[in-house]
């Protein structure tokens, strides 16, 4: 029998720092909820809106897989590995922090808002050599399709990480229905609704809602509105 946990948009942690308007699906910084520490290896899901020219100065990470998906605008990134890059909507960035890395991330534009998802996963290997990657995605390939954007395999579609996790992004027409098969036994799926309204396993979900499902091998999906956009995070439920 499948199990689920529902996180409605308005139950997320919220911090407005003026230049940064942040919503946290799981405990982060000053938001602490013992019932929302993680979903399997998914530790952080932050939905950040950052004012023009503003951002986070250099700060350290270790032993975490960090994925950044810009939803609007562009990020200016610099790190201690010598990478300097701009990541814009339609692209994905990944860092394996491993033994330790520091990075800064700013809104690359002075005159427009940056909205991004930053996602942290516990890795399945500790103290790996830090690494960076970014990819431009074929946005057209996610029309009425869950396009794979991340996997554990460097030879597979999207970026790769040190974890048995698969991320997929889809953008759907109203009425479109499909089934998503979970990639690995013991994994669950956390669905985050970027836009629109959908029904997953009979549960109606709206913009910025999250739904975690486990103890199942597939989920049913239907788009209820024409602008439905969804991120699926297929992740191990057991912490390594």
Residue frames as qw, qx, qy, qz and C-alpha x, y, z in Angstrom:
[[0.000, 0.890, 0.456, 0.000, 0.00, 0.00, 0.00],
 [0.431, 0.460, -0.044, 0.775, 1.59, 3.29, -1.05],
 [0.364, -0.690, -0.386, 0.492, 2.15, 6.00, 1.55],
 [0.331, 0.639, 0.187, 0.669, 2.25, 9.73, 1.02],
 [0.310, -0.572, -0.329, 0.685, 2.97, 13.05, 2.70],
 [0.252, 0.785, 0.395, 0.405, 1.42, 16.31, 1.48],
 [0.361, -0.392, -0.139, 0.835, 3.14, 19.70, 1.85],
 [0.250, 0.859, 0.432, 0.110, 0.79, 22.48, 0.78],
 [0.434, 0.585, -0.009, 0.685, 2.42, 25.65, -0.56],
 [0.231, -0.778, 0.072, -0.579, 1.34, 27.76, 2.44],
 [0.844, -0.536, 0.004, 0.006, 2.81, 25.32, 5.00],
 [0.763, 0.320, -0.185, 0.530, 6.41, 25.84, 3.82],
 [0.486, -0.569, -0.149, 0.647, 8.91, 27.75, 5.90],
 [0.342, 0.824, 0.243, 0.381, 9.17, 31.37, 4.79],
 [0.485, -0.556, -0.050, 0.673, 11.87, 34.01, 5.25],
 [0.386, 0.838, 0.223, 0.315, 11.76, 37.43, 3.61],
 [0.599, -0.403, -0.025, 0.691, 15.10, 39.23, 3.88],
 [0.160, 0.802, -0.040, -0.574, 14.08, 42.04, 1.52],
 [0.248, 0.596, -0.616, -0.450, 16.52, 41.13, -1.27],
 [0.224, 0.102, -0.962, -0.117, 15.74, 37.43, -0.77],
 [0.718, -0.101, 0.175, -0.666, 12.26, 35.92, -0.49],
 [0.225, 0.286, -0.931, -0.036, 12.77, 32.25, 0.40],
 [0.837, -0.169, 0.067, -0.516, 10.35, 29.35, 0.85],
 [0.012, 0.417, -0.903, 0.104, 11.61, 26.10, 2.39],
 [0.798, -0.102, -0.428, -0.412, 9.86, 22.77, 1.86],
 [0.836, -0.241, -0.422, 0.255, 12.16, 21.25, 4.50],
 [0.509, -0.814, -0.051, 0.274, 13.88, 22.62, 7.61],
 [0.633, 0.411, 0.043, 0.655, 16.53, 25.15, 6.62],
 [0.169, 0.433, -0.195, 0.864, 18.36, 28.04, 8.34],
 [0.202, -0.134, 0.507, -0.827, 15.95, 29.59, 10.87],
 [0.776, -0.048, -0.156, -0.609, 13.04, 27.39, 9.77],
 [0.056, 0.236, -0.954, 0.177, 12.99, 24.23, 11.88],
 [0.803, -0.081, 0.026, -0.590, 10.21, 21.66, 11.76],
 [0.364, -0.368, 0.854, -0.056, 11.16, 18.23, 13.19],
 [0.713, 0.322, 0.600, -0.168, 8.52, 16.62, 10.95],
 [0.638, 0.766, 0.071, 0.020, 10.04, 18.19, 7.84],
 [0.460, -0.678, 0.458, 0.345, 13.73, 17.36, 7.99],
 [0.035, 0.382, -0.767, -0.515, 14.00, 15.37, 4.76],
 [0.882, 0.234, 0.113, -0.393, 12.21, 13.04, 2.34],
 [0.952, 0.136, 0.046, 0.269, 14.56, 10.09, 2.07],
 [0.653, -0.129, 0.077, 0.742, 17.87, 11.52, 0.85],
 [0.135, 0.691, 0.271, 0.656, 16.17, 14.77, -0.28],
 [0.451, -0.352, -0.467, 0.674, 17.35, 17.21, 2.40],
 [0.008, -0.512, -0.112, 0.852, 16.63, 20.71, 1.02],
 [0.280, 0.537, 0.628, 0.489, 14.13, 22.13, -1.45],
 [0.125, -0.578, -0.214, 0.777, 14.32, 25.92, -1.46],
 [0.324, 0.708, 0.509, 0.368, 12.27, 28.18, -3.72],
 [0.377, -0.516, -0.089, 0.764, 14.21, 31.47, -3.74],
 [0.336, 0.845, 0.295, 0.294, 13.38, 34.82, -5.31],
 [0.580, -0.387, -0.001, 0.717, 16.40, 37.16, -5.43],
 [0.184, 0.927, 0.122, -0.304, 16.41, 40.87, -6.30],
 [0.654, 0.714, -0.068, 0.240, 18.48, 42.25, -9.17],
 [0.323, 0.711, -0.450, 0.433, 22.24, 42.21, -8.49],
 [0.523, -0.568, 0.472, -0.426, 21.81, 40.60, -5.07],
 [0.862, 0.129, -0.484, -0.083, 22.79, 37.15, -3.86],
 [0.852, -0.517, 0.058, 0.068, 24.84, 34.93, -1.58],
 [0.085, 0.830, -0.552, 0.020, 28.53, 35.67, -0.99],
 [0.543, 0.327, -0.772, 0.054, 31.11, 32.87, -0.85],
 [0.672, -0.392, 0.414, -0.472, 30.06, 30.14, 1.59],
 [0.048, 0.370, -0.925, -0.076, 31.21, 26.53, 2.15],
 [0.897, -0.031, 0.010, -0.440, 29.56, 23.13, 1.62],
 [0.045, 0.411, -0.909, -0.055, 30.74, 19.56, 2.06],
 [0.074, 0.076, 0.993, -0.042, 29.34, 16.07, 1.49],
 [0.441, 0.552, 0.481, -0.519, 26.18, 17.22, -0.26],
 [0.325, 0.278, 0.661, 0.616, 24.91, 17.00, -3.84],
 [0.090, 0.596, 0.263, -0.754, 23.61, 20.50, -4.72],
 [0.310, 0.402, 0.697, 0.506, 21.32, 21.02, -7.70],
 [0.081, 0.514, 0.176, -0.836, 20.17, 24.44, -8.90],
 [0.282, 0.472, 0.731, 0.404, 17.36, 24.97, -11.41],
 [0.047, 0.230, 0.053, -0.971, 16.63, 28.60, -12.45],
 [0.286, 0.581, 0.759, -0.070, 12.91, 29.09, -13.10],
 [0.264, 0.923, 0.224, 0.167, 13.26, 32.73, -14.20],
 [0.097, -0.950, 0.297, 0.013, 16.31, 34.91, -14.76],
 [0.784, 0.401, -0.387, 0.274, 19.98, 33.89, -14.48],
 [0.724, -0.668, 0.064, 0.158, 22.52, 33.05, -11.77],
 [0.382, 0.759, -0.472, 0.237, 26.12, 34.26, -11.69],
 [0.927, -0.373, 0.007, 0.036, 28.16, 31.48, -10.07],
 [0.335, 0.695, -0.584, 0.254, 31.79, 31.40, -8.86],
 [0.908, -0.411, -0.021, -0.077, 33.45, 28.64, -6.83],
 [0.424, -0.740, 0.509, 0.115, 36.73, 27.53, -5.25],
 [0.797, 0.086, 0.536, 0.265, 37.27, 25.00, -8.08],
 [0.225, -0.307, 0.401, 0.834, 37.83, 27.94, -10.44],
 [0.176, 0.509, 0.761, 0.361, 34.46, 27.81, -12.16],
 [0.121, 0.397, 0.155, -0.897, 32.79, 31.05, -13.18],
 [0.049, 0.264, 0.848, 0.456, 29.50, 30.62, -15.01],
 [0.431, 0.069, 0.108, -0.893, 26.04, 31.96, -15.74],
 [0.053, 0.224, 0.972, 0.050, 23.13, 29.54, -15.41],
 [0.347, 0.059, -0.055, -0.934, 19.82, 30.61, -16.88],
 [0.724, 0.184, 0.420, -0.516, 16.28, 29.31, -17.20],
 [0.849, 0.452, -0.184, -0.201, 16.37, 26.14, -19.32],
 [0.479, 0.488, -0.675, 0.279, 19.65, 25.00, -17.75],
 [0.838, -0.529, -0.114, -0.074, 20.58, 22.93, -14.70],
 [0.196, 0.698, -0.586, 0.361, 23.63, 23.16, -12.45],
 [0.908, -0.370, -0.195, -0.018, 25.08, 20.51, -10.14],
 [0.113, 0.696, -0.614, 0.354, 27.87, 20.50, -7.58],
 [0.868, -0.267, -0.399, 0.127, 29.18, 17.52, -5.66],
 [0.220, -0.907, 0.247, -0.260, 30.56, 19.28, -2.58],
 [0.872, 0.133, -0.401, 0.246, 32.48, 16.20, -1.38],
 [0.661, -0.180, -0.356, 0.636, 35.57, 17.07, 0.66],
 [0.167, -0.727, -0.284, 0.602, 34.58, 20.74, 0.55],
 [0.336, 0.410, 0.399, 0.748, 33.86, 23.60, -1.79],
 [0.005, 0.596, 0.351, -0.723, 32.93, 27.25, -1.42],
 [0.246, 0.405, 0.595, 0.649, 30.83, 29.18, -3.90],
 [0.143, 0.384, 0.244, -0.879, 28.93, 32.40, -4.42],
 [0.175, 0.454, 0.779, 0.395, 25.70, 32.85, -6.35],
 [0.065, 0.420, 0.167, -0.890, 24.15, 36.15, -7.39],
 [0.523, 0.721, 0.425, -0.164, 21.36, 37.38, -9.61],
 [0.581, 0.031, 0.390, 0.714, 23.25, 37.96, -12.86],
 [0.122, 0.610, 0.416, 0.663, 20.89, 40.79, -13.87],
 [0.117, -0.054, -0.380, 0.916, 20.51, 44.14, -12.15],
 [0.362, 0.055, -0.040, -0.930, 17.01, 44.81, -13.47],
 [0.734, -0.109, -0.442, -0.503, 15.11, 41.54, -13.21],
 [0.710, -0.424, 0.421, -0.373, 14.10, 39.06, -10.55],
 [0.355, 0.315, -0.878, -0.060, 15.81, 35.67, -10.25],
 [0.813, -0.234, 0.251, -0.470, 13.68, 32.71, -9.17],
 [0.432, 0.400, -0.808, -0.026, 15.45, 29.41, -8.57],
 [0.919, -0.345, -0.048, -0.187, 15.03, 26.03, -6.96],
 [0.185, 0.594, -0.750, 0.224, 18.00, 24.87, -4.92],
 [0.941, -0.183, -0.125, -0.256, 17.93, 21.21, -3.95],
 [0.050, -0.607, 0.772, -0.185, 20.30, 19.31, -1.67],
 [0.946, -0.065, -0.250, -0.194, 20.62, 15.52, -1.59],
 [0.604, -0.584, 0.542, 0.026, 22.69, 13.45, 0.81],
 [0.470, 0.548, -0.641, -0.260, 25.31, 11.62, -1.31],
 [0.984, -0.129, -0.049, -0.114, 25.89, 7.86, -1.36],
 [0.799, 0.117, -0.210, 0.551, 29.66, 8.41, -1.11],
 [0.338, -0.920, -0.051, 0.194, 31.42, 10.68, 1.38],
 [0.379, -0.722, 0.360, 0.453, 34.50, 12.81, 0.79],
 [0.726, 0.454, 0.390, 0.338, 34.50, 12.60, -3.01],
 [0.358, -0.089, 0.197, 0.909, 36.56, 15.04, -5.07],
 [0.260, 0.644, 0.327, -0.642, 34.41, 18.18, -5.53],
 [0.299, 0.163, 0.687, 0.642, 32.99, 18.61, -9.04],
 [0.282, 0.528, 0.176, -0.782, 30.87, 21.05, -11.02],
 [0.228, 0.199, 0.781, 0.547, 28.68, 20.67, -14.07],
 [0.388, 0.487, 0.280, -0.731, 25.94, 22.53, -15.88],
 [0.284, 0.184, 0.823, 0.456, 23.85, 21.61, -18.90],
 [0.393, 0.196, -0.117, -0.891, 21.47, 23.30, -21.28],
 [0.423, 0.215, 0.863, -0.174, 18.29, 21.24, -21.52],
 [0.090, -0.173, -0.663, -0.722, 16.05, 20.75, -24.54],
 [0.315, 0.126, 0.471, -0.814, 12.95, 22.42, -23.09],
 [0.626, 0.169, -0.344, -0.679, 10.78, 21.21, -25.99],
 [0.467, 0.103, -0.878, -0.036, 11.47, 17.60, -24.95],
 [0.004, 0.125, 0.799, -0.588, 9.44, 18.03, -21.75],
 [0.506, 0.039, -0.107, -0.855, 6.17, 18.86, -23.53],
 [0.890, -0.084, -0.033, -0.446, 3.70, 16.21, -22.30],
 [0.859, 0.172, -0.427, 0.224, 6.69, 14.19, -21.10],
 [0.612, -0.768, 0.160, 0.102, 8.74, 13.76, -17.95],
 [0.604, 0.684, -0.324, 0.248, 12.17, 14.72, -19.32],
 [0.836, -0.385, -0.139, 0.365, 15.04, 13.22, -17.34],
 [0.173, 0.923, -0.173, 0.296, 17.38, 16.00, -16.21],
 [0.168, -0.658, 0.670, -0.300, 19.48, 14.16, -13.58],
 [0.961, -0.062, -0.238, -0.128, 20.55, 10.57, -12.86],
 [0.694, -0.607, 0.350, 0.165, 23.34, 8.56, -11.17],
 [0.798, 0.135, 0.437, 0.392, 24.91, 7.79, -14.56],
 [0.142, -0.604, 0.256, 0.741, 27.27, 10.17, -16.37],
 [0.114, -0.023, 0.774, 0.622, 26.29, 8.53, -19.70],
 [0.083, 0.603, 0.794, -0.009, 22.56, 9.06, -19.18],
 [0.083, 0.727, 0.329, 0.597, 20.40, 12.10, -19.99],
 [0.358, -0.902, -0.076, -0.229, 20.97, 15.21, -17.88],
 [0.031, 0.703, -0.602, 0.377, 23.58, 15.86, -15.21],
 [0.798, -0.146, -0.582, 0.058, 24.74, 13.12, -12.80],
 [0.340, -0.715, 0.373, -0.483, 25.27, 12.94, -9.05],
 [0.235, 0.228, -0.902, 0.280, 26.64, 10.60, -6.39],
 [0.450, 0.079, 0.632, -0.626, 23.22, 9.17, -5.50],
 [0.119, 0.236, 0.915, 0.304, 20.67, 6.72, -6.95],
 [0.211, 0.634, 0.412, -0.620, 18.33, 9.59, -7.78],
 [0.277, 0.324, 0.627, 0.653, 16.57, 10.64, -10.98],
 [0.148, 0.536, 0.278, -0.783, 14.98, 14.06, -11.57],
 [0.259, 0.391, 0.710, 0.525, 12.45, 14.72, -14.33],
 [0.143, 0.393, 0.154, -0.895, 10.77, 17.94, -15.50],
 [0.203, 0.407, 0.810, 0.370, 7.54, 18.04, -17.45],
 [0.215, 0.276, 0.068, -0.934, 5.24, 20.69, -18.93],
 [0.187, 0.271, 0.941, 0.081, 1.75, 19.51, -19.83],
 [0.299, -0.228, -0.403, -0.834, -1.41, 20.31, -21.73],
 [0.546, -0.109, 0.422, -0.715, -4.69, 20.25, -19.82],
 [0.903, 0.107, 0.059, -0.412, -6.12, 16.75, -19.64],
 [0.564, 0.488, -0.665, 0.033, -2.84, 14.98, -20.39],
 [0.830, -0.439, 0.254, -0.233, -2.49, 11.73, -18.40],
 [0.606, 0.468, -0.634, 0.110, 0.47, 9.42, -17.89],
 [0.873, -0.485, -0.044, 0.033, 2.11, 7.06, -15.41],
 [0.165, 0.783, -0.562, 0.209, 5.57, 7.51, -13.94],
 [0.944, -0.138, -0.287, 0.082, 7.45, 4.35, -13.04],
 [0.446, -0.835, 0.323, 0.012, 9.86, 4.66, -10.11],
 [0.517, 0.678, -0.522, -0.034, 13.40, 3.97, -11.29],
 [0.365, 0.311, -0.822, 0.307, 14.71, 1.83, -8.43],
 [0.668, -0.479, -0.565, -0.070, 13.18, -0.42, -5.77],
 [0.554, -0.447, -0.392, 0.583, 13.22, 1.35, -2.40],
 [0.149, 0.080, 0.088, 0.982, 12.97, 4.81, -3.97],
 [0.135, 0.717, 0.601, -0.327, 10.11, 7.23, -3.44],
 [0.298, 0.474, 0.354, 0.749, 9.06, 10.23, -5.50],
 [0.097, -0.620, -0.353, 0.694, 8.70, 13.82, -4.30],
 [0.302, 0.599, 0.518, 0.531, 6.63, 15.85, -6.77],
 [0.151, -0.508, -0.197, 0.825, 6.94, 19.65, -6.69],
 [0.364, 0.734, 0.548, 0.168, 4.37, 21.61, -8.66],
 [0.355, -0.107, 0.110, 0.922, 6.10, 24.55, -10.34],
 [0.292, 0.117, -0.121, -0.942, 2.96, 25.84, -12.07],
 [0.554, -0.072, -0.556, -0.615, -0.66, 24.97, -12.65],
 [0.686, -0.223, 0.469, -0.510, -2.80, 22.24, -11.13],
 [0.470, 0.246, -0.822, -0.206, -2.33, 18.47, -11.41],
 [0.852, -0.325, 0.166, -0.376, -3.69, 15.28, -9.87],
 [0.340, 0.444, -0.822, 0.104, -1.18, 12.69, -8.66],
 [0.259, -0.103, -0.938, 0.207, -2.51, 9.41, -7.26],
 [0.256, -0.673, -0.675, -0.159, -5.91, 11.08, -6.83],
 [0.366, -0.640, -0.277, 0.616, -4.47, 14.04, -4.88],
 [0.328, 0.858, 0.229, 0.321, -5.18, 17.47, -6.41],
 [0.593, -0.407, -0.023, 0.694, -2.09, 19.69, -6.21],
 [0.240, 0.955, 0.164, 0.051, -1.62, 23.38, -6.97],
 [0.455, 0.732, -0.259, 0.437, 1.32, 25.69, -7.69],
 [0.081, 0.606, -0.603, 0.513, 4.22, 25.14, -5.25],
 [0.859, -0.333, 0.208, -0.329, 2.57, 22.20, -3.46],
 [0.191, 0.480, -0.856, -0.005, 4.75, 19.17, -2.74],
 [0.914, -0.133, 0.081, -0.376, 3.72, 15.52, -2.51],
 [0.005, 0.503, -0.864, 0.018, 5.97, 12.67, -1.40],
 [0.921, 0.030, -0.034, -0.386, 4.95, 9.09, -2.29],
 [0.064, 0.498, -0.864, 0.037, 6.69, 5.85, -1.34],
 [0.448, 0.007, 0.870, -0.205, 6.08, 2.10, -0.99],
 [0.707, 0.580, 0.292, -0.281, 4.93, 1.97, -4.61],
 [0.606, -0.084, 0.532, 0.586, 6.49, 1.25, -7.99],
 [0.198, 0.368, 0.474, 0.775, 4.57, 3.88, -10.00],
 [0.098, 0.471, 0.420, -0.769, 2.41, 6.98, -9.71],
 [0.310, 0.638, 0.633, 0.311, -0.54, 8.17, -11.81],
 [0.183, -0.366, 0.002, 0.912, -0.46, 11.71, -13.17],
 [0.265, 0.702, 0.591, 0.297, -2.98, 14.04, -14.78],
 [0.183, -0.030, -0.004, 0.983, -2.58, 17.69, -15.76],
 [0.088, 0.684, 0.683, -0.240, -5.69, 19.72, -14.89],
 [0.138, 0.910, 0.066, -0.385, -4.59, 23.05, -16.37],
 [0.732, 0.662, 0.011, 0.164, -2.79, 24.09, -19.55],
 [0.179, 0.834, -0.418, 0.313, 0.24, 25.53, -17.76],
 [0.873, -0.469, 0.123, -0.055, 1.00, 22.53, -15.54],
 [0.487, 0.635, -0.537, 0.265, 4.73, 22.19, -14.85],
 [0.853, -0.494, 0.092, -0.142, 6.11, 19.59, -12.46],
 [0.230, 0.616, -0.734, 0.173, 9.47, 18.46, -11.08],
 [0.949, -0.251, -0.123, -0.146, 9.69, 14.81, -10.00],
 [0.023, 0.675, -0.696, 0.241, 12.51, 13.79, -7.66],
 [0.951, -0.062, -0.273, -0.132, 12.90, 9.99, -7.55],
 [0.047, 0.686, -0.601, 0.408, 15.13, 9.37, -4.51],
 [0.534, -0.049, -0.815, 0.220, 16.20, 6.57, -2.14],
 [0.544, -0.703, -0.187, -0.418, 14.07, 6.54, 1.02],
 [0.841, -0.441, -0.118, 0.290, 16.85, 5.01, 3.14],
 [0.008, -0.943, 0.333, -0.011, 19.67, 7.28, 4.23],
 [0.800, 0.351, -0.433, 0.221, 23.04, 5.73, 3.36]]
